Amino acid sequence: MAYVAIFITYIFINNFILTQFLGLCPFIGVSKNSESAIGMGMAVTFVMGIASIITWLVYTFLLVPLDLVYLQTLSFILVIAALVQFVELIIQKNSPGLYQALGIFLPLITTNCAVLGIAIMNITEGYTLMQSFSAGIAAGIGFTLALVLMSNIRERMDLFPVQKSFKGVPIAFISGGLMALAFMAFDKSLLTNLLG
Amino acid sequence: MNILFAFLIIASLGLLLGLGLAVAAKKLAVKKDERAEEILAVLPGANCGACGYPGCAGYASALSKGEAENGLCSPGGAETSAAVAEILGIEASAVHERMVAFVHCRGNNELTQRDYHYQGIEECSGAYMLFQGDSSCKYGCLHLGSCMRVCPTNAISRDALGNMRVDPDACIGCLKCTLVCPTKVIRMIPARGSHAIACNSLDKGGVVRKICSVGCIGCKICEKKFPDSGCTVTNFLSEIDYESPMTQIGEAAQACPTSCIVEAR
């Protein structure tokens, strides 16, 4: 039951983009078409999931026993940076088209606050290893959900006669804000109603 | 002691991850086509887009994959085509003839009448939006120099009277000026062509005479008196067939009542 709660929490209630406003840069940057949005979402989900495991291990078995908890941010960033490089290599090898489409936003996952956010949240929430992993995956899915919804909205918006001054990014920001309002409807009461 | 641990932990973590990445980079290395880079080195690097590909790099990669035809690079010409053929191990294909841009108009504010005084931005498209330009002749040069600014090799210059001239030696045939010109008065002619018609007007002879003193009036002297000049008149505008021998073109140029046939070089 705890895992279901974690999934619902990180996909809907604490959606990284639309509720916590973390990782907004790819939210606007790579949401122009749904194909690259899905690719980006999968890359971030992968990085979040693996980063959750490794950072949890580093924290629990390295930093806590040696009383070096203050190195948390530094070591986490190190792990995340290496992971992102790894993902970049994989994507470049297996899907050059996606690599071109993601462009600068792929290496920028390194500095994506959503990834560091989930790593630190796992620690502050006191999750176990498996819980951390599922939280990472769930946060990634939530991120992908927001990105794909946004990209579909933007693809359709391209066909509508938007005012010239609002065309492109401005209207995307406005629709992003409206989506965030909608996601505000999910709150803790949803969890208690669903799971008792 | 604690500081030492901190240093060791971070250093070893970095080392471990770095090693892992090094191994991964070796395993997942993407093979780059070296020929594409060699081709890119022999291309002129003007990134003019005349070949139809996005810049020299795009053309080089298309060539290396065998998707593009050799010899499309007009700035490079025969030399580049031969060098590319050598890298690809194919026979040098016939190069398309070198074409240069030519402004088919000699009218200016002295010689051509004007409908109004244009005072907008210094851009031909701006003037063209207002009644297709200030000149009474709607086919000619607008003298605002958009072609001059778009030319990647600065081959186009403007003299004191406003006439635009393309330096045929500096022109790389990228077609950029022909695309930016709203009246389409800049067209391509073969670089070997000795003469060209310096008029673009399809107006009837009488109309041209009234508004411009150096326009082609469609009198057909060049076509009828000098059949070997290669000139033919259609729609009140003489045109040179560069495939013909053009033996009498010099005499035709002298006989032209408005001296509309000019030396292209």
Interface residues (C-beta under 8 A of the other chain):
Chain A: V58 L62 L63 L66 D67 L68 L71 L74 S75 L78 V79 A81 A82 Q85 F86 L89 I90 Q92 K93 P96
Chain B: N2 F5 A6 I9 I10 L13 G14 L17 G18 G20 L21 A24 A25 L28 A29 V30
